């Protein structure tokens, strides 16, 4: 792709991509605790969807203009990934569960991340072969970004500035407005080991 627009030096191509990754990772570090995590995840999924769609259409309708647009779409995809799920995915996955399950949640997230990367590395080259899906294979990335947007929109609450108890309470109540108090019953144990119900107000 980079060679098609005249960039034949591999190191320059890697520098362009990694610069985008580094820039957006530092951006995520600056705004991660200032902005809503859910908003950043949704914005990143939209950016990845548009970039993947644009990249695929450029692949299908190849000309001198679309060769440059491919670079723009690639950088946009990388940037959108880095400031959203690429950096916040690890953080949010542990904030959505009680502290006692944080390590387990991180382990499960890591397992599925590397499993997905394995399948992409092994099978995507075969899927994108002209004998199979060809350039249309990149629509898979757009579909995954769309599915991710829908999942975050429906299932993922905002976790910024919330304790694990407050986040857990959101799953017990249909109301997730920060200004609305929600009550749920938590099953705990007394020091003597006798179970009891405790009403927690968030």
C-alpha positions as CSV (number, residue, x, y, z in Angstrom):
1,X,0.0,0.0,0.0
2,X,2.8,2.4,0.9
3,X,4.8,1.4,-2.1
4,X,1.8,2.2,-4.4
5,X,2.1,5.9,-3.5
6,X,5.9,5.9,-3.9
7,X,7.0,5.2,-0.3
8,X,9.4,2.3,-0.9
9,X,11.3,2.7,2.3
10,X,9.9,0.2,4.9
11,X,11.3,2.1,7.8
12,X,9.4,5.2,6.7
13,X,6.2,3.3,6.5
14,X,6.6,1.9,10.0
15,X,7.5,5.3,11.3
16,X,4.3,6.8,10.0
17,X,2.1,4.1,11.5
18,X,4.0,4.0,14.8
19,X,3.9,7.8,15.1
20,X,0.1,7.6,14.9
21,X,0.0,5.0,17.6
22,X,2.4,6.9,19.9
23,X,0.6,10.2,19.4
24,X,-2.8,8.7,20.2
25,X,-1.6,6.7,23.1
26,X,-0.2,9.9,24.7
27,X,-3.5,11.6,23.9
28,X,-5.4,8.8,25.6
29,X,-3.2,9.1,28.7
30,X,-3.9,12.9,28.9
31,X,-7.7,12.7,28.4
32,X,-8.4,9.2,29.8
33,X,-9.4,10.5,33.2
34,X,-10.9,13.8,32.0
35,X,-13.3,12.4,29.5
36,X,-16.0,9.7,29.8
37,X,-14.6,6.3,28.9
38,X,-17.8,5.2,27.2
39,X,-17.8,8.3,25.0
40,X,-14.2,7.6,23.9
41,X,-15.0,4.0,23.2
42,X,-18.0,4.9,21.1
43,X,-16.1,7.6,19.2
44,X,-13.3,5.2,18.5
45,X,-15.6,2.6,17.1
46,X,-17.2,5.1,14.8
47,X,-13.8,6.2,13.6
48,X,-12.7,2.6,13.0
49,X,-15.9,1.8,11.1
50,X,-15.6,4.8,8.8
51,X,-11.9,4.2,8.2
52,X,-12.4,0.5,7.5
53,X,-15.3,1.3,5.1
54,X,-13.2,4.0,3.4
55,X,-10.2,1.7,3.1
56,X,-12.2,-1.1,1.6
57,X,-13.9,1.1,-1.0
58,X,-10.5,2.6,-1.9
59,X,-9.2,-1.0,-2.5
60,X,-12.2,-1.8,-4.7
61,X,-12.0,1.5,-6.7
62,X,-8.2,1.8,-7.0
63,X,-6.8,4.9,-8.7
64,X,-4.2,7.6,-8.0
65,X,-6.5,9.5,-5.6
66,X,-7.7,6.5,-3.6
67,X,-4.1,5.3,-3.1
68,X,-3.5,8.4,-0.9
69,X,-6.9,8.0,0.7
70,X,-5.9,4.5,1.8
71,X,-3.1,6.0,3.8
72,X,-5.5,8.5,5.4
73,X,-7.9,5.7,6.2
74,X,-5.2,3.5,7.7
75,X,-3.9,6.3,9.9
76,X,-7.5,7.1,11.0
77,X,-8.1,3.5,11.9
78,X,-4.9,3.3,13.9
79,X,-5.6,6.6,15.7
80,X,-9.2,5.7,16.5
81,X,-8.1,2.3,17.8
82,X,-5.4,3.7,20.0
83,X,-7.4,6.4,21.9
84,X,-10.3,4.1,22.5
85,X,-10.3,0.3,22.8
86,X,-6.6,0.0,22.3
87,X,-5.9,1.9,25.6
88,X,-9.1,2.0,27.5
89,X,-10.2,-1.6,26.8
90,X,-7.8,-2.9,29.4
91,X,-8.9,-0.3,32.0
92,X,-12.7,-0.6,31.5
93,X,-12.6,-4.4,31.5
94,X,-11.4,-4.3,35.1
95,X,-13.7,-1.4,36.2
96,X,-16.8,-3.3,35.2
97,X,-16.3,-6.1,37.7
98,X,-15.8,-6.1,41.5
99,X,-12.2,-5.7,42.7
100,X,-12.0,-9.4,43.7
101,X,-12.5,-10.3,40.0
102,X,-10.2,-7.7,38.5
103,X,-7.3,-10.2,37.9
104,X,-9.7,-12.7,36.4
105,X,-11.3,-10.1,34.1
106,X,-7.8,-8.9,32.9
107,X,-6.8,-12.5,32.2
108,X,-9.9,-13.2,30.2
109,X,-9.5,-10.0,28.2
110,X,-5.9,-10.8,27.5
111,X,-6.8,-14.4,26.4
112,X,-9.5,-13.2,23.9
113,X,-7.2,-10.4,22.6
114,X,-4.3,-12.7,21.7
115,X,-6.7,-15.4,20.4
116,X,-8.3,-12.9,18.0
117,X,-4.8,-11.7,16.9
118,X,-3.8,-15.3,16.3
119,X,-6.8,-16.0,14.0
120,X,-6.3,-12.7,12.2
121,X,-2.6,-13.4,11.6
122,X,-3.2,-17.0,10.4
123,X,-6.4,-16.7,8.4
124,X,-6.8,-13.2,7.2
125,X,-4.2,-13.6,4.5
126,X,-6.2,-16.5,3.1
127,X,-9.5,-14.7,3.3
128,X,-8.1,-11.7,1.5
129,X,-6.8,-13.8,-1.3
130,X,-8.3,-12.9,-4.6
131,X,-9.6,-16.4,-4.9
132,X,-11.7,-15.9,-1.8
133,X,-13.0,-12.5,-0.6
134,X,-10.2,-10.4,-2.0
135,X,-10.4,-6.8,-1.1
136,X,-13.9,-7.3,0.3
137,X,-12.3,-9.0,3.3
138,X,-11.6,-5.7,4.9
139,X,-15.3,-5.3,5.4
140,X,-14.8,-7.6,8.3
141,X,-13.1,-4.9,10.2
142,X,-16.0,-2.5,9.6
143,X,-18.4,-5.2,10.8
144,X,-16.5,-5.7,14.0
145,X,-16.3,-2.0,14.6
146,X,-20.1,-1.7,14.1
147,X,-20.7,-4.6,16.5
148,X,-18.4,-3.1,19.1
149,X,-20.3,0.2,18.9
150,X,-23.6,-1.6,19.4
151,X,-22.2,-3.6,22.3
152,X,-20.8,-0.5,24.1
153,X,-23.9,1.5,23.5
154,X,-26.2,-1.2,24.9
155,X,-24.2,-3.0,27.6
156,X,-21.3,-0.9,28.8
157,X,-22.1,1.8,31.4
158,X,-19.9,4.8,32.2
159,X,-17.2,3.9,34.8
160,X,-15.4,7.2,35.1
161,X,-15.3,8.5,38.7
162,X,-17.3,5.5,39.9
163,X,-16.3,2.9,42.5
164,X,-16.8,-0.8,41.7
165,X,-19.8,-0.8,44.0
166,X,-21.4,2.0,42.0
167,X,-20.7,0.3,38.7
168,X,-22.1,-2.9,40.0
169,X,-25.3,-1.1,41.1
170,X,-25.8,0.1,37.5
171,X,-26.4,-3.5,36.4
172,X,-29.0,-3.9,39.1
173,X,-31.0,-0.8,38.1
174,X,-32.3,0.2,34.7
175,X,-31.5,3.8,35.5
176,X,-27.9,4.7,34.8
177,X,-28.2,8.5,35.2
178,X,-25.5,9.9,37.4
179,X,-28.0,12.1,39.2
180,X,-30.4,9.3,40.0
181,X,-30.1,7.2,43.1
182,X,-30.4,3.5,42.6
183,X,-31.0,0.9,45.3
184,X,-30.0,-2.7,45.1
185,X,-29.7,-5.6,47.6
186,X,-26.2,-7.1,48.1
187,X,-25.8,-10.4,49.8
188,X,-23.0,-10.1,52.4
189,X,-22.0,-11.9,55.6
190,X,-21.7,-10.6,59.2
191,X,-18.5,-11.1,61.1
192,X,-20.1,-14.2,62.7
193,X,-20.7,-15.7,59.3
194,X,-24.5,-15.2,59.3
195,X,-25.8,-14.0,55.9
196,X,-27.8,-10.9,55.7
197,X,-29.2,-8.5,53.1
198,X,-27.8,-5.0,53.0
199,X,-29.4,-2.2,51.0
200,X,-26.8,0.0,49.3
201,X,-27.7,3.5,48.1
202,X,-25.6,4.8,45.2
